[in-house]
Amino acid sequence: MGEMILQRGCVEETPELVGYDSSRIDALNAHLWRMIDDHRLIGASYCIAKDDKLIAYNSLGYSSYKREKTKLMMPDTVMRIASVTKLITAVAIFKLVEDGFIRPDEPMSKYIPQMDKEPFKELTIARVLSHSSGLPFDSDDSTSPYALIGKCKKGDDWIEAALKAGVTCKPGEQWIYSSFGYTLLGVLIGNVSGMRAEEYITENILKPLGMKDSTFYPGPELIKRHLIQFESHEKMASDILNGVKDPEQENSIWSEVPETAGGLHSTALDLSKFARMLCNGGRFGNTRILGKMAIEKMRTQYLFNVPDYCWGANNKNRLYGMGPDLRRGDAIITSPDFFFHEGWGYLSLVIDPREKLCAVWLVPYTDGSVWYPESLLNVKNIIWSGLI
C-alpha cells in the first residue's frame, strides 16, 4: 500500500494540544491510500484545522492521470474546485447584504432586468441560494439554460436566451440543484457592485484571506502546479504555459458568463483559510470577511419539508441553508451544527462551529463519471472521529 511517500506541508499546532487524536490522521492516510492503490483516486490533498490552528496538511498519490512518479500530488497542487465555488459566491452575496446593497428576501428581478417577467419575477435571492427557486436542474439537455447559452454569439443577450429554459416548478416546491441559479447570482453581484463577479470575489474574499493560489483564470505559474485529471486537461495546460490563445474561446459567449457556479481554481491550503474564516465567525486572523450573524443566517436551515428528487433521490425533507448544505443522516458522525459543500464529488469543504473543526480535502477521481461515497462520507467520519 502507498508506494508514493506522504508529502507534508507545515502545520501550526500538534493535534493533541488542541484536543485531536493524531492517530486518526494515520487512519485517514491509510483510507486514502487504499483508494489510490485500487485506482479509484488519482491522489489526495487535505487540510484539517482545529481551534483555528492547522493540525494536518498532507498530500498523497499523483497529480496526473498518468500516475507518473515525477508528478506527485503536492500540498500546493492546484485544481478546479467545481461547485465549492458556490459557497464562496454565497459569501459574496452576504457581503452585499451586510453592506446594505441587497436583502435575501428581494426578488432577483430587482437587479436583473431580464428576470422581470413571469415565471421569474418573484424568485428571491434566498430561493436561488438554497436551490429552491424552481430554476432548472443541471443537465446536458438541449433545452437546458447552458445549452441555450451555447447557441449565443458574443454580444448576444445570453441571460434572455437562457431564461427560455423556464422553470421546473414553483418556488419552494422542490429542492432542485441549479448551477444556472448561481450563474445568475454572479450576474446580480456584477450588476450591484459595478464589477465582474469574479473581480468582486477576488478583491473582497480571496485577496483579504491571502488565498494567493486561488483564481478564476490560472496563468502559467499556477498551471505548472495544476492537477491534470484527464487527458483533455493536457492541451489546456500546454496552451496556458505556451501563451497560446484560442480565438474561438476568446470570441465565445462564455467569456461574458460569470464563473460563479463552479469556475474557481484553488488549493487545499487556500480553501482551508476560507473554511477557517467561516468556522471562526467570519474572521481569519485580523481579517474580517463577514460578521458572525451573516454566517449564522447562511448556515441556518432555510428549507422545511421541501422534497429532493435530484440524482435519483427520494428525500422528503432536504436540509439546506442559504448556500451551505446541511444534510445529516445515518451515514455521518459529525456534530449537528456542521455545514458543508461538495464539488463534483471530488472535493469537500466542511465546517463544524460547535467543535471548532474544519477540513478540506481534494480527492480527484480516476473516472470522472462515477461518485464514491467513501471519498466523502467515510472521510468525514474518519476526520471527525479524531475529536477528543
C-alpha positions as CSV (number, residue, x, y, z in Angstrom):
1,M,0.0,0.0,0.0
2,G,1.1,3.5,-0.8
3,E,4.4,3.2,-2.8
4,M,4.4,7.0,-3.0
5,I,5.6,8.9,0.0
6,L,3.4,11.2,2.0
7,Q,4.0,14.9,1.2
8,R,3.7,17.1,4.2
9,G,3.0,20.8,4.5
10,C,3.7,23.0,7.5
11,V,1.3,22.8,10.4
12,E,0.6,25.3,13.2
13,E,-0.1,23.0,16.2
14,T,0.3,19.5,17.4
15,P,-3.1,17.8,17.2
16,E,-3.2,16.6,20.8
17,L,-2.6,20.1,22.1
18,V,-6.0,21.2,20.6
19,G,-7.9,18.1,21.6
20,Y,-7.4,15.9,18.5
21,D,-6.1,12.4,18.3
22,S,-3.3,12.3,15.7
23,S,-3.7,8.5,15.2
24,R,-6.9,9.4,13.2
25,I,-4.7,11.2,10.7
26,D,-2.8,8.0,10.1
27,A,-6.2,6.2,9.7
28,L,-7.2,8.9,7.1
29,N,-3.9,8.4,5.2
30,A,-4.5,4.6,5.2
31,H,-8.0,5.0,3.8
32,L,-6.9,7.4,1.1
33,W,-4.0,5.2,0.1
34,R,-6.4,2.3,-0.4
35,M,-8.5,4.3,-2.8
36,I,-5.4,5.5,-4.7
37,D,-3.9,2.0,-4.9
38,D,-7.1,0.5,-6.2
39,H,-7.3,3.3,-8.9
40,R,-10.4,5.0,-7.7
41,L,-8.5,8.1,-6.9
42,I,-5.5,9.7,-8.6
43,G,-4.3,11.3,-5.4
44,A,-5.5,13.3,-2.4
45,S,-4.6,16.5,-0.6
46,Y,-6.2,17.8,2.6
47,C,-6.0,20.3,5.4
48,I,-7.5,19.9,8.9
49,A,-7.8,22.8,11.3
50,K,-8.9,22.7,15.0
51,D,-9.4,25.7,17.2
52,D,-8.2,27.9,14.3
53,K,-4.9,26.0,14.2
54,L,-3.8,24.0,11.2
55,I,-3.1,20.5,12.5
56,A,-2.7,18.4,9.3
57,Y,-1.7,19.5,5.8
58,N,-0.8,16.5,3.6
59,S,-1.0,15.0,0.2
60,L,-0.7,11.5,-1.3
61,G,-0.5,9.9,-4.7
62,Y,-0.3,11.6,-8.1
63,S,-1.2,15.0,-9.7
64,S,-1.6,13.4,-13.2
65,Y,-3.9,10.8,-14.6
66,K,-0.8,9.1,-16.0
67,R,0.3,8.4,-12.4
68,E,3.9,9.3,-13.1
69,K,6.3,9.2,-10.1
70,T,7.7,12.5,-11.2
71,K,4.3,14.2,-10.8
72,L,3.2,13.6,-7.3
73,M,0.2,15.3,-5.6
74,M,1.7,18.1,-3.5
75,P,0.2,20.1,-0.7
76,D,0.1,23.1,-3.1
77,T,-1.3,21.3,-6.1
78,V,-4.0,23.5,-7.8
79,M,-7.3,22.1,-9.0
80,R,-10.6,23.4,-10.2
81,I,-12.9,23.4,-7.1
82,A,-16.1,23.0,-9.1
83,S,-19.3,23.7,-7.0
84,V,-17.4,24.6,-3.8
85,T,-17.2,27.9,-5.8
86,K,-20.9,28.3,-5.0
87,L,-20.2,28.6,-1.2
88,I,-17.8,31.4,-2.0
89,T,-20.4,33.0,-4.2
90,A,-22.9,32.8,-1.3
91,V,-20.4,34.6,1.0
92,A,-20.1,37.3,-1.7
93,I,-23.9,37.7,-1.7
94,F,-23.9,38.1,2.0
95,K,-21.2,40.7,1.9
96,L,-23.5,42.8,-0.3
97,V,-26.3,42.1,2.2
98,E,-24.1,43.3,5.1
99,D,-23.2,46.4,3.2
100,G,-26.8,47.3,2.7
101,F,-27.0,46.8,-1.1
102,I,-29.4,43.9,-1.2
103,R,-31.6,41.7,1.0
104,P,-32.1,37.9,0.7
105,D,-35.9,38.3,0.5
106,E,-35.8,40.6,-2.5
107,P,-36.6,39.3,-6.0
108,M,-33.7,38.7,-8.4
109,S,-35.7,40.7,-10.9
110,K,-34.9,43.9,-9.0
111,Y,-31.3,43.6,-10.0
112,I,-31.5,41.5,-13.2
113,P,-34.0,43.2,-15.7
114,Q,-34.3,40.1,-17.9
115,M,-36.0,38.3,-15.0
116,D,-38.7,41.0,-14.5
117,K,-41.4,38.8,-16.1
118,E,-43.2,35.6,-15.3
119,P,-42.3,33.0,-14.1
120,F,-39.1,34.6,-12.8
121,K,-40.4,37.9,-11.4
122,E,-40.9,36.8,-7.8
123,L,-37.9,34.4,-7.5
124,T,-36.0,35.7,-4.4
125,I,-32.3,35.7,-3.8
126,A,-32.8,33.4,-0.8
127,R,-34.6,30.8,-3.1
128,V,-31.8,30.8,-5.6
129,L,-29.1,30.5,-2.8
130,S,-31.0,27.5,-1.4
131,H,-31.7,25.8,-4.7
132,S,-35.5,26.0,-4.1
133,S,-36.2,28.6,-6.8
134,G,-37.5,26.1,-9.4
135,L,-34.8,27.0,-11.9
136,P,-33.7,24.0,-14.0
137,F,-31.6,21.1,-12.7
138,D,-28.1,20.7,-14.1
139,S,-28.4,18.6,-17.3
140,D,-27.0,18.1,-20.8
141,D,-30.4,18.5,-22.3
142,S,-30.5,20.6,-25.5
143,T,-33.1,22.9,-23.9
144,S,-31.1,23.5,-20.6
145,P,-30.0,27.0,-19.8
146,Y,-26.4,26.3,-20.5
147,A,-27.2,24.6,-23.9
148,L,-29.2,27.7,-24.8
149,I,-26.3,30.0,-23.8
150,G,-24.0,27.9,-26.0
151,K,-26.1,28.8,-29.1
152,C,-25.4,32.5,-28.5
153,K,-22.8,34.6,-30.1
154,K,-20.6,37.0,-28.2
155,G,-22.6,40.2,-27.5
156,D,-26.0,38.4,-27.5
157,D,-28.3,38.7,-24.5
158,W,-27.3,35.3,-23.1
159,I,-29.5,35.8,-20.0
160,E,-32.6,36.3,-22.1
161,A,-31.7,33.2,-24.1
162,A,-31.0,31.0,-21.1
163,L,-34.3,32.0,-19.4
164,K,-36.2,30.4,-22.3
165,A,-35.5,27.2,-20.4
166,G,-38.2,28.3,-18.0
167,V,-38.7,26.8,-14.5
168,T,-39.2,23.2,-13.4
169,C,-41.7,24.0,-10.6
170,K,-42.9,26.8,-8.4
171,P,-40.6,28.3,-5.8
172,G,-40.3,26.2,-2.7
173,E,-42.0,23.1,-4.2
174,Q,-38.7,21.1,-4.6
175,W,-35.0,21.3,-3.9
176,I,-33.5,21.3,-7.4
177,Y,-29.8,21.7,-7.7
178,S,-29.3,24.6,-10.2
179,S,-25.9,25.8,-11.2
180,F,-27.6,28.2,-13.5
181,G,-29.1,29.9,-10.4
182,Y,-25.6,30.6,-9.1
183,T,-24.6,31.9,-12.6
184,L,-27.5,34.4,-12.2
185,L,-26.2,35.3,-8.7
186,G,-22.9,36.2,-10.4
187,V,-24.9,38.5,-12.7
188,L,-26.5,40.1,-9.6
189,I,-23.1,40.6,-7.9
190,G,-21.9,42.3,-11.1
191,N,-24.9,44.5,-11.6
192,V,-24.9,45.6,-7.9
193,S,-21.2,46.0,-7.4
194,G,-20.3,47.5,-10.7
195,M,-17.5,45.0,-11.3
196,R,-17.4,41.5,-12.7
197,A,-18.4,39.0,-10.0
198,E,-15.1,37.2,-10.3
199,E,-13.3,40.5,-9.6
200,Y,-15.6,41.3,-6.7
201,I,-14.9,37.9,-5.2
202,T,-11.2,38.2,-5.7
203,E,-10.9,41.7,-4.2
204,N,-13.3,41.1,-1.3
205,I,-12.7,37.5,-0.3
206,L,-9.7,35.8,-1.9
207,K,-7.1,38.6,-1.5
208,P,-8.1,39.6,2.0
209,L,-7.8,35.9,3.1
210,G,-4.4,35.6,1.5
211,M,-5.6,33.0,-1.0
212,K,-2.8,33.7,-3.4
213,D,-3.2,30.4,-5.2
214,S,-6.9,30.9,-5.9
215,T,-8.1,32.3,-9.2
216,F,-10.8,32.0,-11.9
217,Y,-8.1,32.4,-14.5
218,P,-5.0,30.4,-13.8
219,G,-1.8,31.6,-15.5
220,P,1.5,29.8,-16.3
221,E,2.8,29.9,-12.7
222,L,-0.3,28.2,-11.3
223,I,-0.8,25.9,-14.2
224,K,2.6,24.3,-13.6
225,R,1.1,23.0,-10.3
226,H,-2.3,22.2,-11.6
227,L,-3.9,18.8,-11.4
228,I,-4.1,17.0,-14.8
229,Q,-7.0,14.8,-14.0
230,F,-7.9,13.8,-17.6
231,E,-6.2,13.7,-21.0
232,S,-8.3,16.7,-22.1
233,H,-6.6,18.8,-19.4
234,E,-3.2,18.5,-21.0
235,K,-3.9,20.7,-24.0
236,M,-5.4,23.4,-21.7
237,A,-2.3,23.4,-19.5
238,S,0.0,23.4,-22.5
239,D,-1.7,26.3,-24.2
240,I,-1.6,28.4,-21.0
241,L,2.1,27.6,-20.4
242,N,3.0,28.5,-24.0
243,G,0.7,31.6,-24.2
244,V,-1.4,30.0,-26.9
245,K,-4.8,31.7,-27.1
246,D,-7.8,30.0,-28.6
247,P,-9.6,32.6,-30.9
248,E,-12.8,30.6,-30.7
249,Q,-12.7,30.7,-26.9
250,E,-11.8,34.4,-26.7
251,N,-14.7,35.3,-29.0
252,S,-17.1,32.9,-27.3
253,I,-20.2,34.0,-25.4
254,W,-18.7,32.1,-22.4
255,S,-16.3,35.0,-21.8
256,E,-19.3,37.0,-20.7
257,V,-20.9,34.4,-18.4
258,P,-19.9,34.6,-14.7
259,E,-17.9,31.6,-13.4
260,T,-19.7,31.8,-10.0
261,A,-21.2,28.4,-10.2
262,G,-18.0,26.4,-10.5
263,G,-15.1,28.1,-12.1
264,L,-12.6,28.8,-9.3
265,H,-9.3,27.1,-9.1
266,S,-7.6,26.7,-5.7
267,T,-5.6,24.5,-3.3
268,A,-6.4,22.7,-0.1
269,L,-4.5,25.3,2.0
270,D,-6.2,28.3,0.4
271,L,-9.6,26.7,0.9
272,S,-8.7,25.9,4.5
273,K,-8.3,29.6,5.0
274,F,-11.8,30.2,3.7
275,A,-13.1,27.3,5.9
276,R,-11.4,28.7,9.0
277,M,-12.9,32.1,8.4
278,L,-16.4,30.5,8.3
279,C,-15.6,28.4,11.4
280,N,-14.3,31.5,13.2
281,G,-17.3,33.8,12.9
282,G,-16.2,35.5,9.7
283,R,-12.6,36.3,10.6
284,F,-9.3,34.8,9.7
285,G,-6.6,36.2,11.9
286,N,-7.1,40.0,11.9
287,T,-9.1,40.0,8.7
288,R,-12.8,40.3,8.7
289,I,-14.8,38.9,5.8
290,L,-18.3,38.6,7.2
291,G,-20.0,39.2,10.6
292,K,-21.0,36.1,12.6
293,M,-24.7,36.9,12.2
294,A,-24.4,36.7,8.4
295,I,-22.7,33.3,8.7
296,E,-25.4,32.1,11.2
297,K,-28.0,33.2,8.7
298,M,-26.3,31.3,5.9
299,R,-26.0,28.1,7.8
300,T,-29.4,28.1,9.4
301,Q,-31.9,25.7,8.0
302,Y,-33.9,27.5,5.3
303,L,-35.9,24.7,3.8
304,F,-38.6,22.7,5.7
305,N,-40.4,19.7,4.2
306,V,-39.1,20.5,0.7
307,P,-38.5,17.3,-1.2
308,D,-35.4,16.4,-3.2
309,Y,-35.6,14.1,-6.2
310,C,-32.2,15.0,-7.8
311,W,-29.9,12.3,-8.9
312,G,-32.4,9.6,-8.1
313,A,-33.0,10.8,-4.5
314,N,-36.3,10.5,-2.7
315,N,-35.7,12.7,0.2
316,K,-38.9,14.3,1.6
317,N,-37.1,16.9,3.7
318,R,-33.9,18.3,2.1
319,L,-31.9,20.2,4.6
320,Y,-30.3,23.3,3.1
321,G,-29.3,26.8,4.1
322,M,-28.7,29.9,2.0
323,G,-25.6,28.5,0.4
324,P,-24.4,25.7,2.6
325,D,-25.5,22.0,2.5
326,L,-26.9,20.9,5.9
327,R,-27.6,17.2,5.2
328,R,-27.2,14.9,8.3
329,G,-28.5,11.3,8.1
330,D,-27.2,8.0,9.3
331,A,-24.1,8.0,7.2
332,I,-22.0,10.6,9.1
333,I,-21.0,11.1,12.7
334,T,-20.3,14.9,12.7
335,S,-22.0,17.2,15.1
336,P,-25.5,18.7,14.5
337,D,-24.0,22.1,13.8
338,F,-21.8,21.3,10.9
339,F,-22.3,22.6,7.3
340,F,-20.5,21.9,4.1
341,H,-20.3,22.0,0.3
342,E,-19.1,19.5,-2.2
343,G,-17.5,20.0,-5.6
344,W,-18.3,17.5,-8.4
345,G,-17.9,14.7,-5.9
346,Y,-14.1,15.0,-5.6
347,L,-13.8,17.9,-3.2
348,S,-15.3,18.6,0.2
349,L,-15.2,21.7,2.5
350,V,-16.7,21.0,5.9
351,I,-17.1,23.4,8.9
352,D,-18.2,22.4,12.4
353,P,-18.5,25.6,14.5
354,R,-19.5,23.7,17.7
355,E,-16.3,21.6,17.7
356,K,-14.2,24.4,16.1
357,L,-13.1,21.8,13.5
358,C,-13.0,22.3,9.7
359,A,-11.5,20.3,6.9
360,V,-10.9,20.5,3.2
361,W,-10.0,17.5,1.1
362,L,-9.3,17.2,-2.7
363,V,-9.8,13.7,-3.9
364,P,-9.7,13.7,-7.8
365,Y,-11.3,10.6,-9.3
366,T,-9.6,8.4,-11.9
367,D,-13.0,8.1,-13.6
368,G,-15.0,11.3,-13.8
369,S,-18.3,9.6,-14.4
370,V,-18.6,7.9,-11.0
371,W,-19.1,9.1,-7.4
372,Y,-17.5,7.4,-4.5
373,P,-19.2,8.0,-1.1
374,E,-16.1,6.5,0.5
375,S,-14.1,9.5,-0.6
376,L,-16.5,12.0,1.0
377,L,-18.8,10.4,3.7
378,N,-16.2,7.9,5.0
379,V,-13.5,10.6,5.1
380,K,-15.8,12.9,7.1
381,N,-16.3,10.1,9.7
382,I,-12.5,9.4,9.9
383,I,-11.7,13.1,10.4
384,W,-14.4,13.8,13.0
385,S,-13.5,10.6,14.9
386,G,-10.3,12.4,16.0
387,L,-12.1,14.7,18.4
388,I,-11.1,14.0,22.0
